[in-house]
Every structure is written in C-alpha cells, then in structure tokens.
Amino acid sequence: MATLRIRDDVVYREVDDVIVAFSLDTGEYVALDTIGTDLWRFIEEDGRIGTIRNRMLASYEIDEASCDEELNHFVAMLTARRLVTVDAQE
C-alpha cells in the first residue's frame, strides 16, 4: 500500500481553520479548503492511501468511485507541487 509523506522542506500552518503549506525548496504553496485540510491531517496521522480513502468514505457522503477520483486528484496536486512524496508499497 502506498504511503504519503509530507516533505521535510514543507512548512505549514493552520490559518482560519485551513492549512496553508509552503515548500522551502521549490517555493510551491497551497491553501487548502476545509476538506483538503482534513485530508492533510489524515496524511499527518497515517499517510497510507488505503487508510485515507477509508477515512474519507467514513467522513463524507461520497461513493467509492468519486472518493477514488477526488483522492487521486488531491494526491496528484500535492505531488506536482512537491509538497508530499508517495512511497511505494511498504
């Protein structure tokens, strides 16, 4: 199962109940919405993709296909901005 990890060069803070994350290495940043902030917290607690997916399904009224699509989009956005790494199966 793949695992997401917040990169060591990323600093982030909660501002007005949302996460703002910035890469010191690349200058890339993101201000996450409420759901993105929840997902960021899921990554902090247990970055395994399967665990994050299960928590999304339990937390939101979303079907499995939509959950997978949204999670893949979120992970792609964070990796493109070099804010997280994706470790292959552990």
C-alpha positions as CSV (number, residue, x, y, z in Angstrom):
1,M,0.0,0.0,0.0
2,A,1.4,3.4,-1.0
3,T,2.1,6.0,1.7
4,L,2.0,9.8,1.5
5,R,4.6,11.7,3.5
6,I,4.8,15.5,3.9
7,R,8.2,16.5,2.6
8,D,10.8,17.7,5.2
9,D,11.2,21.0,3.4
10,V,7.5,21.9,3.7
11,V,6.2,24.2,6.4
12,Y,2.6,24.6,7.1
13,R,0.2,26.3,9.4
14,E,-3.5,26.4,10.1
15,V,-4.9,29.8,9.3
16,D,-8.7,30.4,9.8
17,D,-9.3,26.6,10.1
18,V,-7.5,25.7,6.8
19,I,-3.9,24.6,6.1
20,V,-1.5,26.8,4.2
21,A,1.5,24.7,3.1
22,F,4.8,26.1,1.5
23,S,7.8,24.2,0.2
24,L,11.0,26.0,1.2
25,D,12.8,24.1,-1.6
26,T,10.6,24.9,-4.5
27,G,8.6,27.9,-3.4
28,E,5.4,26.0,-4.3
29,Y,2.5,26.6,-1.9
30,V,-1.2,25.7,-1.5
31,A,-4.0,27.0,0.7
32,L,-6.3,24.0,1.2
33,D,-10.1,24.2,1.7
34,T,-11.8,22.5,4.6
35,I,-11.8,19.1,3.0
36,G,-8.2,19.4,1.8
37,T,-7.3,20.4,5.4
38,D,-9.0,17.2,6.7
39,L,-7.1,15.2,4.1
40,W,-3.8,16.9,5.1
41,R,-4.5,15.9,8.7
42,F,-5.2,12.3,7.6
43,I,-1.7,12.3,5.9
44,E,-0.2,13.6,9.1
45,E,-1.8,10.9,11.2
46,D,-1.5,7.9,8.9
47,G,-0.4,8.6,5.3
48,R,-1.4,5.2,3.9
49,I,-3.6,5.7,0.9
50,G,-6.0,3.0,1.9
51,T,-6.4,4.5,5.3
52,I,-7.0,7.9,3.9
53,R,-9.6,6.5,1.5
54,N,-11.4,4.7,4.3
55,R,-11.5,7.8,6.4
56,M,-12.9,9.8,3.5
57,L,-15.6,7.3,2.9
58,A,-16.5,7.3,6.7
59,S,-16.4,11.1,7.0
60,Y,-18.2,12.3,3.8
61,E,-21.2,11.3,1.9
62,I,-19.3,10.1,-1.2
63,D,-19.4,7.0,-3.3
64,E,-16.3,4.8,-3.8
65,A,-15.7,5.9,-7.4
66,S,-15.9,9.6,-6.6
67,C,-13.8,9.1,-3.5
68,D,-11.0,7.4,-5.6
69,E,-11.2,10.2,-8.2
70,E,-11.1,13.0,-5.7
71,L,-8.3,11.4,-3.7
72,N,-6.2,10.7,-6.8
73,H,-6.7,14.4,-7.9
74,F,-5.6,15.6,-4.5
75,V,-2.5,13.4,-4.3
76,A,-1.6,14.5,-7.9
77,M,-1.9,18.1,-7.0
78,L,0.2,17.8,-3.8
79,T,2.9,15.7,-5.6
80,A,3.0,18.1,-8.6
81,R,3.7,21.0,-6.1
82,R,6.3,18.8,-4.4
83,L,4.5,19.1,-1.0
84,V,4.3,15.3,-0.4
85,T,6.1,12.2,-1.6
86,V,4.5,8.9,-2.4
87,D,6.4,5.9,-1.1
88,A,5.7,2.7,-3.0
89,Q,4.2,-0.2,-1.2
90,E,5.6,-0.8,2.2
